Amino acid sequence: MPTNPPHDSNVDDRLINFEMHIAHLQRVVDQLNEVVTEQAKRQDRMQNTINQLQNKIKEMKVEKETSSDPLDEKPPHY
């Protein structure tokens, strides 16, 4: 019949401390994951906005290049 090693309360205390520490670290990791996920979503929205603005600027440049200057146009009665 195997004998059980003597029970050491110091080992139990250390194990409890490790478990508490791991639980705390897991909570921190979960919180950081939420922050990273939200930042990624925000970055995607910002990139979409930048792309829309770039397209609008290109459209405005093309429009400006193709339209004539109103000051150069002769009035309709001329």
PDB file of N, CA, C and O in Angstrom:
ATOM      1  N   MET A   1       0.839  -1.177   0.000  1.00  0.00           N
ATOM      2  CA  MET A   1       0.000   0.000   0.000  1.00  0.00           C
ATOM      3  C   MET A   1       0.886   1.243   0.000  1.00  0.00           C
ATOM      4  O   MET A   1       1.759   1.387   0.856  1.00  0.00           O
ATOM      5  N   PRO A   2       0.651   2.179  -1.001  1.00  0.00           N
ATOM      6  CA  PRO A   2       1.513   3.359  -1.075  1.00  0.00           C
ATOM      7  C   PRO A   2       1.226   4.309   0.075  1.00  0.00           C
ATOM      8  O   PRO A   2       0.100   4.423   0.560  1.00  0.00           O
ATOM      9  N   THR A   3       2.256   4.965   0.479  1.00  0.00           N
ATOM     10  CA  THR A   3       2.094   5.946   1.550  1.00  0.00           C
ATOM     11  C   THR A   3       2.006   7.329   0.932  1.00  0.00           C
ATOM     12  O   THR A   3       2.695   7.626  -0.044  1.00  0.00           O
ATOM     13  N   ASN A   4       1.162   8.166   1.497  1.00  0.00           N
ATOM     14  CA  ASN A   4       1.029   9.544   1.030  1.00  0.00           C
ATOM     15  C   ASN A   4       2.149  10.385   1.610  1.00  0.00           C
ATOM     16  O   ASN A   4       2.511  10.227   2.776  1.00  0.00           O
ATOM     17  N   PRO A   5       2.704  11.290   0.790  1.00  0.00           N
ATOM     18  CA  PRO A   5       3.753  12.159   1.331  1.00  0.00           C
ATOM     19  C   PRO A   5       3.151  13.079   2.385  1.00  0.00           C
ATOM     20  O   PRO A   5       1.947  13.334   2.375  1.00  0.00           O
ATOM     21  N   PRO A   6       3.964  13.564   3.272  1.00  0.00           N
ATOM     22  CA  PRO A   6       3.437  14.470   4.301  1.00  0.00           C
ATOM     23  C   PRO A   6       2.831  15.712   3.646  1.00  0.00           C
ATOM     24  O   PRO A   6       3.360  16.228   2.661  1.00  0.00           O
ATOM     25  N   HIS A   7       1.734  16.173   4.196  1.00  0.00           N
ATOM     26  CA  HIS A   7       1.021  17.334   3.665  1.00  0.00           C
ATOM     27  C   HIS A   7       1.758  18.607   4.079  1.00  0.00           C
ATOM     28  O   HIS A   7       2.084  18.812   5.248  1.00  0.00           O
ATOM     29  N   ASP A   8       2.003  19.438   3.094  1.00  0.00           N
ATOM     30  CA  ASP A   8       2.725  20.674   3.370  1.00  0.00           C
ATOM     31  C   ASP A   8       1.798  21.841   3.056  1.00  0.00           C
ATOM     32  O   ASP A   8       1.427  22.047   1.900  1.00  0.00           O
ATOM     33  N   SER A   9       1.424  22.602   4.071  1.00  0.00           N
ATOM     34  CA  SER A   9       0.508  23.728   3.857  1.00  0.00           C
ATOM     35  C   SER A   9       1.172  24.826   3.025  1.00  0.00           C
ATOM     36  O   SER A   9       0.482  25.589   2.350  1.00  0.00           O
ATOM     37  N   ASN A  10       2.485  24.912   3.067  1.00  0.00           N
ATOM     38  CA  ASN A  10       3.193  25.898   2.256  1.00  0.00           C
ATOM     39  C   ASN A  10       2.986  25.611   0.764  1.00  0.00           C
ATOM     40  O   ASN A  10       2.829  26.539  -0.029  1.00  0.00           O
ATOM     41  N   VAL A  11       2.986  24.351   0.390  1.00  0.00           N
ATOM     42  CA  VAL A  11       2.755  23.976  -1.005  1.00  0.00           C
ATOM     43  C   VAL A  11       1.332  24.350  -1.401  1.00  0.00           C
ATOM     44  O   VAL A  11       1.107  24.870  -2.494  1.00  0.00           O
ATOM     45  N   ASP A  12       0.376  24.089  -0.522  1.00  0.00           N
ATOM     46  CA  ASP A  12      -1.018  24.461  -0.797  1.00  0.00           C
ATOM     47  C   ASP A  12      -1.154  25.972  -0.972  1.00  0.00           C
ATOM     48  O   ASP A  12      -1.831  26.437  -1.889  1.00  0.00           O
ATOM     49  N   ASP A  13      -0.516  26.725  -0.101  1.00  0.00           N
ATOM     50  CA  ASP A  13      -0.576  28.189  -0.200  1.00  0.00           C
ATOM     51  C   ASP A  13       0.033  28.672  -1.518  1.00  0.00           C
ATOM     52  O   ASP A  13      -0.510  29.559  -2.177  1.00  0.00           O
ATOM     53  N   ARG A  14       1.151  28.086  -1.887  1.00  0.00           N
ATOM     54  CA  ARG A  14       1.788  28.477  -3.145  1.00  0.00           C
ATOM     55  C   ARG A  14       0.904  28.129  -4.335  1.00  0.00           C
ATOM     56  O   ARG A  14       0.790  28.911  -5.279  1.00  0.00           O
ATOM     57  N   LEU A  15       0.284  26.966  -4.291  1.00  0.00           N
ATOM     58  CA  LEU A  15      -0.601  26.554  -5.376  1.00  0.00           C
ATOM     59  C   LEU A  15      -1.794  27.501  -5.483  1.00  0.00           C
ATOM     60  O   LEU A  15      -2.181  27.892  -6.584  1.00  0.00           O
ATOM     61  N   ILE A  16      -2.364  27.863  -4.362  1.00  0.00           N
ATOM     62  CA  ILE A  16      -3.493  28.806  -4.357  1.00  0.00           C
ATOM     63  C   ILE A  16      -3.049  30.150  -4.924  1.00  0.00           C
ATOM     64  O   ILE A  16      -3.766  30.752  -5.722  1.00  0.00           O
ATOM     65  N   ASN A  17      -1.878  30.622  -4.520  1.00  0.00           N
ATOM     66  CA  ASN A  17      -1.359  31.894  -5.043  1.00  0.00           C
ATOM     67  C   ASN A  17      -1.137  31.823  -6.556  1.00  0.00           C
ATOM     68  O   ASN A  17      -1.458  32.770  -7.275  1.00  0.00           O
ATOM     69  N   PHE A  18      -0.588  30.703  -7.042  1.00  0.00           N
ATOM     70  CA  PHE A  18      -0.414  30.543  -8.487  1.00  0.00           C
ATOM     71  C   PHE A  18      -1.753  30.563  -9.212  1.00  0.00           C
ATOM     72  O   PHE A  18      -1.892  31.210 -10.250  1.00  0.00           O
ATOM     73  N   GLU A  19      -2.729  29.862  -8.669  1.00  0.00           N
ATOM     74  CA  GLU A  19      -4.051  29.828  -9.300  1.00  0.00           C
ATOM     75  C   GLU A  19      -4.683  31.217  -9.327  1.00  0.00           C
ATOM     76  O   GLU A  19      -5.302  31.599 -10.320  1.00  0.00           O
ATOM     77  N   MET A  20      -4.531  31.969  -8.245  1.00  0.00           N
ATOM     78  CA  MET A  20      -5.068  33.330  -8.210  1.00  0.00           C
ATOM     79  C   MET A  20      -4.346  34.212  -9.226  1.00  0.00           C
ATOM     80  O   MET A  20      -4.968  35.016  -9.921  1.00  0.00           O
ATOM     81  N   HIS A  21      -3.053  34.054  -9.302  1.00  0.00           N
ATOM     82  CA  HIS A  21      -2.261  34.842 -10.245  1.00  0.00           C
ATOM     83  C   HIS A  21      -2.659  34.511 -11.689  1.00  0.00           C
ATOM     84  O   HIS A  21      -2.808  35.409 -12.518  1.00  0.00           O
ATOM     85  N   ILE A  22      -2.828  33.243 -11.977  1.00  0.00           N
ATOM     86  CA  ILE A  22      -3.238  32.834 -13.324  1.00  0.00           C
ATOM     87  C   ILE A  22      -4.623  33.375 -13.647  1.00  0.00           C
ATOM     88  O   ILE A  22      -4.858  33.834 -14.764  1.00  0.00           O
ATOM     89  N   ALA A  23      -5.539  33.329 -12.694  1.00  0.00           N
ATOM     90  CA  ALA A  23      -6.887  33.859 -12.922  1.00  0.00           C
ATOM     91  C   ALA A  23      -6.825  35.359 -13.214  1.00  0.00           C
ATOM     92  O   ALA A  23      -7.519  35.854 -14.102  1.00  0.00           O
ATOM     93  N   HIS A  24      -5.996  36.073 -12.464  1.00  0.00           N
ATOM     94  CA  HIS A  24      -5.835  37.512 -12.695  1.00  0.00           C
ATOM     95  C   HIS A  24      -5.249  37.772 -14.088  1.00  0.00           C
ATOM     96  O   HIS A  24      -5.729  38.644 -14.813  1.00  0.00           O
ATOM     97  N   LEU A  25      -4.227  37.028 -14.452  1.00  0.00           N
ATOM     98  CA  LEU A  25      -3.607  37.205 -15.766  1.00  0.00           C
ATOM     99  C   LEU A  25      -4.593  36.889 -16.886  1.00  0.00           C
ATOM    100  O   LEU A  25      -4.600  37.567 -17.914  1.00  0.00           O
ATOM    101  N   GLN A  26      -5.420  35.869 -16.697  1.00  0.00           N
ATOM    102  CA  GLN A  26      -6.415  35.531 -17.716  1.00  0.00           C
ATOM    103  C   GLN A  26      -7.408  36.669 -17.890  1.00  0.00           C
ATOM    104  O   GLN A  26      -7.807  36.981 -19.012  1.00  0.00           O
ATOM    105  N   ARG A  27      -7.809  37.290 -16.784  1.00  0.00           N
ATOM    106  CA  ARG A  27      -8.729  38.427 -16.855  1.00  0.00           C
ATOM    107  C   ARG A  27      -8.071  39.594 -17.601  1.00  0.00           C
ATOM    108  O   ARG A  27      -8.715  40.246 -18.422  1.00  0.00           O
ATOM    109  N   VAL A  28      -6.812  39.852 -17.320  1.00  0.00           N
ATOM    110  CA  VAL A  28      -6.089  40.929 -18.002  1.00  0.00           C
ATOM    111  C   VAL A  28      -5.974  40.627 -19.497  1.00  0.00           C
ATOM    112  O   VAL A  28      -6.179  41.515 -20.325  1.00  0.00           O
ATOM    113  N   VAL A  29      -5.654  39.398 -19.843  1.00  0.00           N
ATOM    114  CA  VAL A  29      -5.546  39.014 -21.253  1.00  0.00           C
ATOM    115  C   VAL A  29      -6.890  39.201 -21.950  1.00  0.00           C
ATOM    116  O   VAL A  29      -6.937  39.706 -23.072  1.00  0.00           O
ATOM    117  N   ASP A  30      -7.982  38.802 -21.302  1.00  0.00           N
ATOM    118  CA  ASP A  30      -9.314  38.976 -21.890  1.00  0.00           C
ATOM    119  C   ASP A  30      -9.627  40.454 -22.116  1.00  0.00           C
ATOM    120  O   ASP A  30     -10.168  40.829 -23.156  1.00  0.00           O
ATOM    121  N   GLN A  31      -9.284  41.286 -21.139  1.00  0.00           N
ATOM    122  CA  GLN A  31      -9.531  42.724 -21.280  1.00  0.00           C
ATOM    123  C   GLN A  31      -8.695  43.314 -22.416  1.00  0.00           C
ATOM    124  O   GLN A  31      -9.195  44.112 -23.209  1.00  0.00           O
ATOM    125  N   LEU A  32      -7.445  42.925 -22.492  1.00  0.00           N
ATOM    126  CA  LEU A  32      -6.580  43.422 -23.567  1.00  0.00           C
ATOM    127  C   LEU A  32      -7.070  42.946 -24.929  1.00  0.00           C
ATOM    128  O   LEU A  32      -6.990  43.680 -25.914  1.00  0.00           O
ATOM    129  N   ASN A  33      -7.573  41.730 -24.982  1.00  0.00           N
ATOM    130  CA  ASN A  33      -8.118  41.222 -26.237  1.00  0.00           C
ATOM    131  C   ASN A  33      -9.307  42.066 -26.688  1.00  0.00           C
ATOM    132  O   ASN A  33      -9.445  42.360 -27.876  1.00  0.00           O
ATOM    133  N   GLU A  34     -10.159  42.452 -25.754  1.00  0.00           N
ATOM    134  CA  GLU A  34     -11.292  43.317 -26.092  1.00  0.00           C
ATOM    135  C   GLU A  34     -10.806  44.658 -26.640  1.00  0.00           C
ATOM    136  O   GLU A  34     -11.350  45.169 -27.619  1.00  0.00           O
ATOM    137  N   VAL A  35      -9.787  45.219 -26.009  1.00  0.00           N
ATOM    138  CA  VAL A  35      -9.246  46.501 -26.458  1.00  0.00           C
ATOM    139  C   VAL A  35      -8.670  46.368 -27.870  1.00  0.00           C
ATOM    140  O   VAL A  35      -8.923  47.214 -28.728  1.00  0.00           O
ATOM    141  N   VAL A  36      -7.907  45.321 -28.106  1.00  0.00           N
ATOM    142  CA  VAL A  36      -7.301  45.118 -29.423  1.00  0.00           C
ATOM    143  C   VAL A  36      -8.385  44.933 -30.482  1.00  0.00           C
ATOM    144  O   VAL A  36      -8.274  45.474 -31.582  1.00  0.00           O
ATOM    145  N   THR A  37      -9.422  44.179 -30.161  1.00  0.00           N
ATOM    146  CA  THR A  37     -10.514  43.951 -31.110  1.00  0.00           C
ATOM    147  C   THR A  37     -11.212  45.259 -31.444  1.00  0.00           C
ATOM    148  O   THR A  37     -11.485  45.532 -32.613  1.00  0.00           O
ATOM    149  N   GLU A  38     -11.505  46.068 -30.439  1.00  0.00           N
ATOM    150  CA  GLU A  38     -12.156  47.359 -30.679  1.00  0.00           C
ATOM    151  C   GLU A  38     -11.258  48.293 -31.482  1.00  0.00           C
ATOM    152  O   GLU A  38     -11.737  49.014 -32.357  1.00  0.00           O
ATOM    153  N   GLN A  39      -9.966  48.287 -31.193  1.00  0.00           N
ATOM    154  CA  GLN A  39      -9.034  49.130 -31.944  1.00  0.00           C
ATOM    155  C   GLN A  39      -8.971  48.700 -33.409  1.00  0.00           C
ATOM    156  O   GLN A  39      -8.894  49.544 -34.302  1.00  0.00           O
ATOM    157  N   ALA A  40      -9.003  47.400 -33.656  1.00  0.00           N
ATOM    158  CA  ALA A  40      -8.978  46.907 -35.036  1.00  0.00           C
ATOM    159  C   ALA A  40     -10.233  47.349 -35.778  1.00  0.00           C
ATOM    160  O   ALA A  40     -10.161  47.755 -36.938  1.00  0.00           O
ATOM    161  N   LYS A  41     -11.384  47.269 -35.113  1.00  0.00           N
ATOM    162  CA  LYS A  41     -12.632  47.724 -35.741  1.00  0.00           C
ATOM    163  C   LYS A  41     -12.570  49.221 -36.035  1.00  0.00           C
ATOM    164  O   LYS A  41     -12.975  49.672 -37.106  1.00  0.00           O
ATOM    165  N   ARG A  42     -12.062  49.975 -35.080  1.00  0.00           N
ATOM    166  CA  ARG A  42     -11.953  51.425 -35.267  1.00  0.00           C
ATOM    167  C   ARG A  42     -11.000  51.743 -36.421  1.00  0.00           C
ATOM    168  O   ARG A  42     -11.276  52.621 -37.238  1.00  0.00           O
ATOM    169  N   GLN A  43      -9.900  51.036 -36.479  1.00  0.00           N
ATOM    170  CA  GLN A  43      -8.932  51.250 -37.557  1.00  0.00           C
ATOM    171  C   GLN A  43      -9.568  50.937 -38.912  1.00  0.00           C
ATOM    172  O   GLN A  43      -9.341  51.659 -39.882  1.00  0.00           O
ATOM    173  N   ASP A  44     -10.356  49.874 -38.984  1.00  0.00           N
ATOM    174  CA  ASP A  44     -11.039  49.543 -40.240  1.00  0.00           C
ATOM    175  C   ASP A  44     -11.993  50.657 -40.653  1.00  0.00           C
ATOM    176  O   ASP A  44     -12.044  51.032 -41.825  1.00  0.00           O
ATOM    177  N   ARG A  45     -12.754  51.189 -39.687  1.00  0.00           N
ATOM    178  CA  ARG A  45     -13.676  52.285 -40.000  1.00  0.00           C
ATOM    179  C   ARG A  45     -12.911  53.516 -40.478  1.00  0.00           C
ATOM    180  O   ARG A  45     -13.322  54.180 -41.430  1.00  0.00           O
ATOM    181  N   MET A  46     -11.806  53.813 -39.817  1.00  0.00           N
ATOM    182  CA  MET A  46     -11.008  54.971 -40.214  1.00  0.00           C
ATOM    183  C   MET A  46     -10.423  54.776 -41.609  1.00  0.00           C
ATOM    184  O   MET A  46     -10.386  55.716 -42.403  1.00  0.00           O
ATOM    185  N   GLN A  47      -9.964  53.563 -41.913  1.00  0.00           N
ATOM    186  CA  GLN A  47      -9.411  53.290 -43.237  1.00  0.00           C
ATOM    187  C   GLN A  47     -10.490  53.440 -44.300  1.00  0.00           C
ATOM    188  O   GLN A  47     -10.223  53.967 -45.380  1.00  0.00           O
ATOM    189  N   ASN A  48     -11.695  52.988 -44.009  1.00  0.00           N
ATOM    190  CA  ASN A  48     -12.799  53.165 -44.958  1.00  0.00           C
ATOM    191  C   ASN A  48     -13.079  54.644 -45.194  1.00  0.00           C
ATOM    192  O   ASN A  48     -13.311  55.063 -46.328  1.00  0.00           O
ATOM    193  N   THR A  49     -13.059  55.430 -44.127  1.00  0.00           N
ATOM    194  CA  THR A  49     -13.284  56.867 -44.255  1.00  0.00           C
ATOM    195  C   THR A  49     -12.183  57.512 -45.091  1.00  0.00           C
ATOM    196  O   THR A  49     -12.463  58.350 -45.949  1.00  0.00           O
ATOM    197  N   ILE A  50     -10.951  57.130 -44.848  1.00  0.00           N
ATOM    198  CA  ILE A  50      -9.827  57.668 -45.625  1.00  0.00           C
ATOM    199  C   ILE A  50      -9.991  57.319 -47.099  1.00  0.00           C
ATOM    200  O   ILE A  50      -9.782  58.166 -47.968  1.00  0.00           O
ATOM    201  N   ASN A  51     -10.364  56.073 -47.382  1.00  0.00           N
ATOM    202  CA  ASN A  51     -10.561  55.659 -48.778  1.00  0.00           C
ATOM    203  C   ASN A  51     -11.668  56.470 -49.439  1.00  0.00           C
ATOM    204  O   ASN A  51     -11.532  56.880 -50.592  1.00  0.00           O
ATOM    205  N   GLN A  52     -12.756  56.703 -48.724  1.00  0.00           N
ATOM    206  CA  GLN A  52     -13.854  57.499 -49.272  1.00  0.00           C
ATOM    207  C   GLN A  52     -13.401  58.931 -49.551  1.00  0.00           C
ATOM    208  O   GLN A  52     -13.732  59.504 -50.589  1.00  0.00           O
ATOM    209  N   LEU A  53     -12.651  59.498 -48.625  1.00  0.00           N
ATOM    210  CA  LEU A  53     -12.155  60.864 -48.818  1.00  0.00           C
ATOM    211  C   LEU A  53     -11.185  60.944 -49.995  1.00  0.00           C
ATOM    212  O   LEU A  53     -11.225  61.899 -50.770  1.00  0.00           O
ATOM    213  N   GLN A  54     -10.321  59.953 -50.127  1.00  0.00           N
ATOM    214  CA  GLN A  54      -9.391  59.939 -51.257  1.00  0.00           C
ATOM    215  C   GLN A  54     -10.154  59.860 -52.578  1.00  0.00           C
ATOM    216  O   GLN A  54      -9.816  60.551 -53.539  1.00  0.00           O
ATOM    217  N   ASN A  55     -11.175  59.025 -52.619  1.00  0.00           N
ATOM    218  CA  ASN A  55     -11.982  58.923 -53.841  1.00  0.00           C
ATOM    219  C   ASN A  55     -12.687  60.236 -54.142  1.00  0.00           C
ATOM    220  O   ASN A  55     -12.760  60.653 -55.298  1.00  0.00           O
ATOM    221  N   LYS A  56     -13.203  60.884 -53.117  1.00  0.00           N
ATOM    222  CA  LYS A  56     -13.884  62.164 -53.307  1.00  0.00           C
ATOM    223  C   LYS A  56     -12.909  63.218 -53.833  1.00  0.00           C
ATOM    224  O   LYS A  56     -13.255  63.996 -54.722  1.00  0.00           O
ATOM    225  N   ILE A  57     -11.708  63.243 -53.293  1.00  0.00           N
ATOM    226  CA  ILE A  57     -10.694  64.202 -53.752  1.00  0.00           C
ATOM    227  C   ILE A  57     -10.351  63.942 -55.216  1.00  0.00           C
ATOM    228  O   ILE A  57     -10.229  64.882 -56.001  1.00  0.00           O
ATOM    229  N   LYS A  58     -10.196  62.673 -55.586  1.00  0.00           N
ATOM    230  CA  LYS A  58      -9.910  62.341 -56.989  1.00  0.00           C
ATOM    231  C   LYS A  58     -11.042  62.820 -57.889  1.00  0.00           C
ATOM    232  O   LYS A  58     -10.798  63.392 -58.951  1.00  0.00           O
ATOM    233  N   GLU A  59     -12.283  62.583 -57.459  1.00  0.00           N
ATOM    234  CA  GLU A  59     -13.434  63.035 -58.248  1.00  0.00           C
ATOM    235  C   GLU A  59     -13.431  64.552 -58.404  1.00  0.00           C
ATOM    236  O   GLU A  59     -13.715  65.072 -59.482  1.00  0.00           O
ATOM    237  N   MET A  60     -13.113  65.248 -57.333  1.00  0.00           N
ATOM    238  CA  MET A  60     -13.091  66.707 -57.385  1.00  0.00           C
ATOM    239  C   MET A  60     -11.988  67.203 -58.318  1.00  0.00           C
ATOM    240  O   MET A  60     -12.179  68.177 -59.046  1.00  0.00           O
ATOM    241  N   LYS A  61     -10.823  66.528 -58.298  1.00  0.00           N
ATOM    242  CA  LYS A  61      -9.729  66.917 -59.195  1.00  0.00           C
ATOM    243  C   LYS A  61     -10.137  66.719 -60.648  1.00  0.00           C
ATOM    244  O   LYS A  61      -9.898  67.586 -61.490  1.00  0.00           O
ATOM    245  N   VAL A  62     -10.746  65.587 -60.937  1.00  0.00           N
ATOM    246  CA  VAL A  62     -11.178  65.316 -62.312  1.00  0.00           C
ATOM    247  C   VAL A  62     -12.224  66.329 -62.729  1.00  0.00           C
ATOM    248  O   VAL A  62     -12.186  66.843 -63.847  1.00  0.00           O
ATOM    249  N   GLU A  63     -13.148  66.616 -61.846  1.00  0.00           N
ATOM    250  CA  GLU A  63     -14.198  67.592 -62.146  1.00  0.00           C
ATOM    251  C   GLU A  63     -13.598  68.965 -62.409  1.00  0.00           C
ATOM    252  O   GLU A  63     -14.026  69.672 -63.321  1.00  0.00           O
ATOM    253  N   LYS A  64     -12.613  69.337 -61.613  1.00  0.00           N
ATOM    254  CA  LYS A  64     -11.974  70.645 -61.787  1.00  0.00           C
ATOM    255  C   LYS A  64     -11.222  70.710 -63.115  1.00  0.00           C
ATOM    256  O   LYS A  64     -11.254  71.727 -63.808  1.00  0.00           O
ATOM    257  N   GLU A  65     -10.548  69.616 -63.460  1.00  0.00           N
ATOM    258  CA  GLU A  65      -9.774  69.589 -64.702  1.00  0.00           C
ATOM    259  C   GLU A  65     -10.675  69.619 -65.932  1.00  0.00           C
ATOM    260  O   GLU A  65     -10.308  70.197 -66.955  1.00  0.00           O
ATOM    261  N   THR A  66     -11.830  69.012 -65.843  1.00  0.00           N
ATOM    262  CA  THR A  66     -12.709  68.941 -67.016  1.00  0.00           C
ATOM    263  C   THR A  66     -13.629  70.139 -67.140  1.00  0.00           C
ATOM    264  O   THR A  66     -14.142  70.413 -68.225  1.00  0.00           O
ATOM    265  N   SER A  67     -13.843  70.847 -66.064  1.00  0.00           N
ATOM    266  CA  SER A  67     -14.726  72.014 -66.153  1.00  0.00           C
ATOM    267  C   SER A  67     -13.900  73.252 -66.479  1.00  0.00           C
ATOM    268  O   SER A  67     -12.726  73.356 -66.123  1.00  0.00           O
ATOM    269  N   SER A  68     -14.535  74.163 -67.149  1.00  0.00           N
ATOM    270  CA  SER A  68     -13.830  75.405 -67.482  1.00  0.00           C
ATOM    271  C   SER A  68     -14.047  76.422 -66.368  1.00  0.00           C
ATOM    272  O   SER A  68     -14.999  76.335 -65.593  1.00  0.00           O
ATOM    273  N   ASP A  69     -13.165  77.353 -66.315  1.00  0.00           N
ATOM    274  CA  ASP A  69     -13.242  78.404 -65.309  1.00  0.00           C
ATOM    275  C   ASP A  69     -14.400  79.335 -65.658  1.00  0.00           C
ATOM    276  O   ASP A  69     -14.438  79.853 -66.774  1.00  0.00           O
ATOM    277  N   PRO A  70     -15.336  79.565 -64.755  1.00  0.00           N
ATOM    278  CA  PRO A  70     -16.470  80.445 -65.041  1.00  0.00           C
ATOM    279  C   PRO A  70     -16.045  81.857 -65.429  1.00  0.00           C
ATOM    280  O   PRO A  70     -16.772  82.541 -66.150  1.00  0.00           O
ATOM    281  N   LEU A  71     -14.897  82.299 -64.969  1.00  0.00           N
ATOM    282  CA  LEU A  71     -14.429  83.640 -65.318  1.00  0.00           C
ATOM    283  C   LEU A  71     -13.989  83.717 -66.779  1.00  0.00           C
ATOM    284  O   LEU A  71     -14.003  84.795 -67.374  1.00  0.00           O
ATOM    285  N   ASP A  72     -13.601  82.586 -67.356  1.00  0.00           N
ATOM    286  CA  ASP A  72     -13.183  82.564 -68.757  1.00  0.00           C
ATOM    287  C   ASP A  72     -14.365  82.451 -69.721  1.00  0.00           C
ATOM    288  O   ASP A  72     -14.217  82.706 -70.917  1.00  0.00           O
ATOM    289  N   GLU A  73     -15.510  82.079 -69.219  1.00  0.00           N
ATOM    290  CA  GLU A  73     -16.674  81.913 -70.090  1.00  0.00           C
ATOM    291  C   GLU A  73     -17.274  83.267 -70.457  1.00  0.00           C
ATOM    292  O   GLU A  73     -17.299  84.199 -69.652  1.00  0.00           O
ATOM    293  N   LYS A  74     -17.751  83.345 -71.680  1.00  0.00           N
ATOM    294  CA  LYS A  74     -18.419  84.567 -72.119  1.00  0.00           C
ATOM    295  C   LYS A  74     -19.842  84.558 -71.569  1.00  0.00           C
ATOM    296  O   LYS A  74     -20.473  83.504 -71.484  1.00  0.00           O
ATOM    297  N   PRO A  75     -20.329  85.695 -71.210  1.00  0.00           N
ATOM    298  CA  PRO A  75     -21.706  85.740 -70.715  1.00  0.00           C
ATOM    299  C   PRO A  75     -22.681  85.325 -71.827  1.00  0.00           C
ATOM    300  O   PRO A  75     -22.347  85.443 -73.006  1.00  0.00           O
ATOM    301  N   PRO A  76     -23.862  84.847 -71.476  1.00  0.00           N
ATOM    302  CA  PRO A  76     -24.802  84.345 -72.475  1.00  0.00           C
ATOM    303  C   PRO A  76     -25.245  85.410 -73.484  1.00  0.00           C
ATOM    304  O   PRO A  76     -25.580  85.065 -74.617  1.00  0.00           O
ATOM    305  N   HIS A  77     -25.257  86.651 -73.117  1.00  0.00           N
ATOM    306  CA  HIS A  77     -25.710  87.705 -74.029  1.00  0.00           C
ATOM    307  C   HIS A  77     -24.599  88.213 -74.937  1.00  0.00           C
ATOM    308  O   HIS A  77     -24.861  89.061 -75.791  1.00  0.00           O
ATOM    309  N   TYR A  78     -23.409  87.743 -74.793  1.00  0.00           N
ATOM    310  CA  TYR A  78     -22.278  88.247 -75.551  1.00  0.00           C
ATOM    311  C   TYR A  78     -22.297  87.775 -76.962  1.00  0.00           C
ATOM    312  O   TYR A  78     -21.404  88.115 -77.739  1.00  0.00           O
TER     313      TYR A  78
END
